[in-house]
Amino acid sequence: MNEPSLSELKALACIATHRSFRKAADELELAPSTLSHMMRGLEDRMGTRLLNRTTRSVSPTQAGERLVAKIRPILQDLERVLAEVDASRDRPSGLLRLTASETVSMLLIQEVIPTFLTQYPEMEVDLVAEPALVDIVAEGYDAGFRLGENVARDMVAVRFGGTSRMIPVASPSYLKGRIAPTTPDDLAGHICIRSRTPNGRPYKWEFSRNGESMALEVPGHIMLNRTELMLEAALQGLGIAFVPERIARAHLDTGVLLPLLRDWCPSYPGLFLYYPGHRQVPAGLRAFIEVLKSLDSTR
């Protein structure tokens, strides 16, 4: 015997409720003749009559009554589950797992995540800050944040935060009595706050102007592994730090840090949220992306 379809069972239950092909057909948005043909096909495959038909009425047979009594609670449970899923699309809930660098994580904590959780209080965010690129699919993340050049081509990328750039900064106390650098080569005569790449090598400071590009290993007595620490070291007058301009913006605006070599620091495309393009986007991630876009549009 061929198994009855879900649509056939729903139709049978609807007919049993209304005792009318016409009323059931109206509710199911089917033609009465189509509904009648569907029921005859169901009866033929099950090998028993399920409905008693007259010119004026229709009613379940004993076999039909028994079947409807069994399937009606199942259909009601299914409708409730589907309604909950449908409602979750409007009110996202659950866990959103994200990965980003320490610097980007700080940016997210400052505005994006508070705004997201205010708008969607039933959501939870698990943000893992790590310097190295990770396989977000293998590690079970919903999405990650990286520079556009580091996003794989099979990922869907959403721009976040506009353009950015790296820039040397120093405090007035450090520059007091020193000649500020006017070219990248001048950094050789300064104390720089250095850092390492995730593979352990010293990070080279990259500059470009009028088609001329260079990557320098700068001198210095301090090696740090977090942007926030490099920024703090610069604030303390320990040397020149090379940091994302957006991270230092508040300090630059107040003058407690001064920008250096601005003409040698070109902008780059900036950050992207990225996620796998081959699977369905969770409701929570869709909502998070909308928050990102709305905040970007107000800047």
CORCORMO-V84457 format. One record per run of one state. SS is the DSSP state (H for helix, E for strand, C for the rest). FROM is the first residue (numbers start at 1). TO is the last residue. Records with the same first field share a line. If there is no record, write none. Layout:
SS=FROM-TO / FROM-TO
This chain:
C=1-5 / 19-20 / 29-31 / 47-50 / 54-57 / 61-61 / 91-93 / 101-101 / 120-122 / 130-142 / 151-154 / 161-163 / 165-165 / 171-171 / 176-183 / 190-191 / 197-201 / 203-204 / 210-211 / 217-221 / 225-226 / 236-239 / 255-257 / 261-261 / 265-267 / 269-270 / 277-282 / 298-299
H=6-18 / 21-28 / 32-46 / 62-90 / 102-119 / 148-150 / 172-175 / 184-189 / 227-235 / 245-254 / 262-264 / 283-297
E=51-53 / 58-60 / 94-100 / 123-129 / 143-147 / 155-160 / 164-164 / 166-170 / 192-196 / 202-202 / 205-209 / 212-216 / 222-224 / 240-244 / 258-260 / 268-268 / 271-276
